Amino acid sequence: MNHLKQKIKDLAKAYNHDTVGIRRHIHAHPELSFEEHNTVAYVEQVLQSYGLETTRVAETGVVALIQGKNPDKKTIALRADLDALPIVEQNQVAYKSQKEGVMHACGHDAHTASLLGAARILQELCGELEGTVKLVFQPGEEKFPGGASVMIKEGVLQQPAPAGIIGQHVFPMLPAGKVGFRSGMYMASADEIYITVKGKGGHAALPELNVDPVLISAHLIVALQQIVSRHASPKTPTVLSFGKVEALGATNVIPNEVKLEGTFRTMNEAWRKEAHQRIRKLAEGLCESMGGSCDIDIKYGYPFLQNDPALTGRAREAAEAYLGAENVVDLDLWMGAEDFAYYSQEVAACFYRLGTRNEARGITSGVHTPTFDIEESALEVGSGLMAWLAVQELQAQS
């Protein structure tokens, strides 16, 4: 396999100028979640230029197959996401967003460019591949219900059904040239909590005539923390945070109601459901005990992301062989959410991180910020490693 590894490295290097160009084109023309019509058309055009047939899925998603020898033997899927964020870009670069208020601030342009680069490499080497590589370009990672869930409903994990799926994500905390892996649970589920606490408003100088929803809300926010501190197992990462409190009263006015908005995140689906019930019961009971009431709406978001130990172990070994062990690091648990988690609940999955940081050039901003950018040399690693992981996985006995 060493000769194939070297071929992939050479092709990733030779094609990196084009891969960078693809990334810059996508970066300059961002589109929001489930609105990626021009982006997906561009991806189709690139894939077709490689000689691949494309199939639209979920309206703004696209799938293509690279068939090697014995195409029915095994299938491995590689995934990228297409959508951008509603952020005004502040970078002064030649490829700056041309759409005011929309920006690729989470690296999906890099994910797509890397997968297109990997597709070009794999298609060129298809005569040396065993099995089939399924290329998955999905819409709407940034917006509920998540493009992955829509793609799955429309059959992306069928015909052919992959034995596993691999995705990568930029990581601005890790220097370009390095990648990170974590086996088992990695990223959290993410649910949105909306509570309207209802009381009886009136003059703030006459509290005995009112039922104060502000006071009830204050007690409720504090009390709900016991869901985490006294009901969640210390072995299960859990977060309950409220980031918005809206009480439209005044210094001398107690309002009729207060609106609370927060997030609940964990890494256990059974506990997730139990916690929802406990949040509802506590909120309703506390509000009633203080003379008020509440309406509560918990919106199910993405599930938690579970990296299959066997697939992730093989991928990590392959990455060490490709990049050197010194360039492969262990990742910590991450309480952020990612809709790749939907795939991980259906099929063996590996979601790893691609280093994109370059302190010397000032490329250090985090994702979802208006100054986010990547060190573009990382795309050579991004495209080459994805191709190599696919080749290795097709050879693996699983």
N, C-alpha and C positions, 0 to 999 in steps of 0.2 A: 504493500500500500504506500510505501514511501515515495515511489515514483509519481503516484496520483496526488499525494499531498503536495509535492513540489510543483506539479502542473497547476494545481489550484492556486498555490501561492503566486506563481508566475503570472497566471491569468488575472488574479485579483489586483496585482501590481500594475499589469499592463492596462487593465480596464479602469483603473481608479479615476483617471481624469474624466472619463465618461460618467462614472458613477457619481462623482462630485457634481458634474454638470446636471445630472438628473435631479440630485438633491436640491441644487440651487433653483432649478426651474420650479420644482414643487414648492419650495420655500417662498418663492416670489409670487406664487399664485395659490394661496391657501383657500380652503373652503371649510365651512363649519360642518359639524356632525350631521350625517344623512343628507348633506347637500353637495357631496363630492362628485358632481356630474362631470366637470372638466378634468378633475384629477383622475377619475377612474378611466375616462376615455384616453387620457395620456398614458396611463399604465397599460391599457390594452394595446395601444399603438406600439409601445416599446416591446411588449411581450411578442406581439405579432412580427415585429422586425427581427426577433430571434428565431422565427419559424414556429412559434407556438400557437396553438388554438386557444381561444379564451371563451369563458362562459360567464355571463353576468349572474350574480346572486345578490339578493336583497337590494336590488335596484342600483345601488352605487358600490357594490362589491364585485370582485372578479376572481375567478379561479382558473388555473391552467395546470396541465399535467406534463411532466417531463418523464418520458418512458425510456428506461434502459433495457438491458437484456432481461428476459423473464419478467415482464412488467407486472404480472399477476402474483409474483412471489411475495412481495411485501410493498407497502406504501408508507411513506413518512411525509407528514405535512409540515410546511414552513409558513409562518404567518407574519404579516405586517399590517399596520393600520394606516388609514388615509387622512383622517380629519385633523383640523386645526382648532384653535381656541379663540374666543372673542376678546383678544388682547391687542392693544395698540403697540406695535413694535417700535422700540427706541434704538435699535442697532443702526449704525450708519455704514451699511455694507452694500455692495453692488447688487446683491440678491435680496435686498430688503423687500418685505411684503408690499405688493402693489395694491392690496385691498385694505383700505383703511379700517382699522378696528378688528382685523382678523390676522392671526399670526400662528405659525408653526412653533409654538413655545413649549412643546412637549416632545419634540424630536421625531414625530411621525414621518416627517419628510425624510429623515435619516433612515428610519426603519424601512420605508418603502424603497428608497434608493438602494439600501443594502440588499434587500430581497431581490430586487431587479438585477443587481450585480451578481448575486448568487445564481439567479436563474440563467443568466448569460453563460456563466462558467459551467453550470451543470448541463445545459443544453449542448454546449460544445463538447463535453466529455460523456454524453449520454451513452455512447457505445461501450463505455467502460463501467457503467453503473449496473447494479443489480436492483431490479424492482422499479418503483415509480415514486417520483417526488411530486407531491401536490402543493402548488403555490396558492396561498390564501391571502388575498388583499381585502381587508374588511373595512366597512365604514363605521362611523359613530362610536369609537371607543370612549369618547369623552362625555357621552350623553346617554342617560337612562332611556331605554332598557339595555343599551349596549349593543353595538353591531354584532358582536360575537353571538349573542343569544338569537338574533334574527338569522344570522348565517346558519346556525345549527338547526333552527326550525325549518330552514329551506334546504336542508340536506347536505351541508358542506362536509359533514363527517361520514358521508355515504358515497358509494359509487365513484371511486373505490373508497372503502373505509380505511383510514390510516391506523397503523399500529401505534402511532404516537404523533404528537405535535410539538414543535419547537418554536419559541418566539424569543426575540431579544428586545431590550429597551435601553435607550441611552441612560447614562448614569454620570452626571456632571461632577460627582464627588470622587470619581475614579479617573486617574490619568489615561489619556488615549494610549492604546497599546495593550491595555489590561482588560480583563473581563472578570465577572463575578458570578458564582453559583451558590445556591442553597438547596439542599434536599429537604423534602417534606413540606410542612406548612411554611409559606413565605409571606404572602400578602393577605390583608384582612378583607372580610366582607364589609360592605358599607351601606347602612340604612339611614334614611332621613326621618327625623322625628319632628312632627308639627303638633304643638299643643296650644289650644286656646283656653286659657283659664278665665272663667266667667264669675263675676261677682255682682255687686250693686254699687255703682259709682255715686259720687256726690261731692259735697264740700269737704275739703281735707281737714277743716277745723271741727267737723262734726263726725268723727270716725264711728261713733256709736250708732249712727243712722245708716252706715254703709257696710257692705261686705267687700273688703279691700282685696282685689285680685293681685295687686302688686305684692302685698305681704304674703299671700298664698303662694305666688310664684317664687318668691325668695325662699320660702320653706321647701317648696317642691324641688327646686334646683339642687338644694343641699341634700334633701332626703333621697333623691334619685341616685346619688353617688353610692348609696349602700348596695345598689344593684351590683356594682362592680366590686366594692370592698368586702361585702359579706355574702354574696351569692355566687360570684364567678370563682371557679377554681384558680388558685394562683398559678397553676400550670397552663392556663388558657389565656393568652393575651386578650384583653378587653379594654375598650375605651368608650366612655360616654361623655360627650362634651356638648355644651350649648353655646352657640356662637352668636345668636341673635335673640334679643329681648326687646319687644316693642310694647310700651305702655304709653299710650297717647293721652296722658293726663297733663297736669301742670303743677306748679308749686303748691297751688291751693285747690287742685282738682284731683280726686280719685277717679280713674276711668272705670268703665263698666267691664272691660276685659283686658287681658294681657296675652300677647302672642309670643310663644317660645319656639325656637327652631334649633335643632341640634343633630348630632350624628351618633350612631351606635356602630361600633366596629369590633369584630372578634374573628377567631379562627377555628370555630367549631359550630357546625350547622345545627346540631341538636340544642346546644346552649343558646345559640342565636334565637331560636324559636321560643325557648323558655324565657329568655330575657325580655322578649317583646311582651309576653304575657305579664311578667312581673312589673314591667314599666307601666303598662296599662292599669293593672290592679292598684299599684301604689299611687299613681296619679289620681285616679278616680276616688280612691278612698281618702287620701289626704285632702283633696279639694272639698269633698263632702263634709269631712270632719271639721273644716274651718268655715262652713256655711256657704261654700260656693259649689261650682261644678266645672267640668272641663270636657272639651272635645279633643280627642287624640287620634292622630293619623300617622301610622308608621309605614313608610313606603319602602318596600323591599328593594334593595339595590343589588350590586354584584355579590356573588358568593365569595368565600375565601379561596385563595389560590394555593393549590396543593401541587408541589413539584414531585412527580413520581420518582421514588428513590432509585430504582433500577435505571430508568432512562437518564435521569440527571447524573447519576454516577458515571454512566458511559459517556455522556456528553462532556463532563468535566475532564475525564481521562483523555478524550479526544482533543479538547481544548489545550490541555497541557502538552500533548504531542505536537500540536500545531503551533502554539505560541511560546512554549516553555513553561515549566511549572511556576517560575518566578512571576509570570504575568497572569496567573489565575488565582483569584482570591476568594475567601469565604465571605458570604453576605450575612448580615444580621436580619432578623425579622423586620418586616416593614409594614407599618400600620396603614399605609396608603392602599388604595384599591385599584384594580385593573380588570377589565372585562375579559381578558385572557382566562380568568378564573372559570368562566363558563366551560371552556374547552377542558380545563383540568378536572372538572366534575364529570366529564363524559368519557375521556380517553387519557391514556398516559401522556403527561405533559412535562415540558421543561421550559421554564421561563428564566432567562439569565440576563445579566447586565453588561452593557458595552460601555467601557470608559470613553469619555469624550472631553475630558478636562485638559486645559493647557494653561497653566498659571503664567508662564512666560509671555503669552499673548493676551492675557487677561480674560481668557474664556473660562469663567468660574461661576457664572450665574446659574441658579437653580431652575428647574423646569417650572412652567406656569408663571414666568416673570417676563417683563417686556424686553429684557436684555439677554435672554437665553440664546446661546449659540453653541456650536460644536466645533471641536478641532477636527477638520475634515479628513485628516489622515486616518482617523478612526474608521472611515468607511471602507478602507482596504481590509481592515480586520473584520468589520461587520459583514462584508460580502463574502470574503474568503472563508471565514470560520463557519458561516451558515452552510456554505456549500460542503465544506469538509464534514460537518456534523451530519448532514444528510447522507453523504457517502458512507460514513462510518456506521450510521444507524441501519442503513439498508443491508450492511454486511453482518450486523449483530444478530445473535440468536435470542429472540425475546418471545 
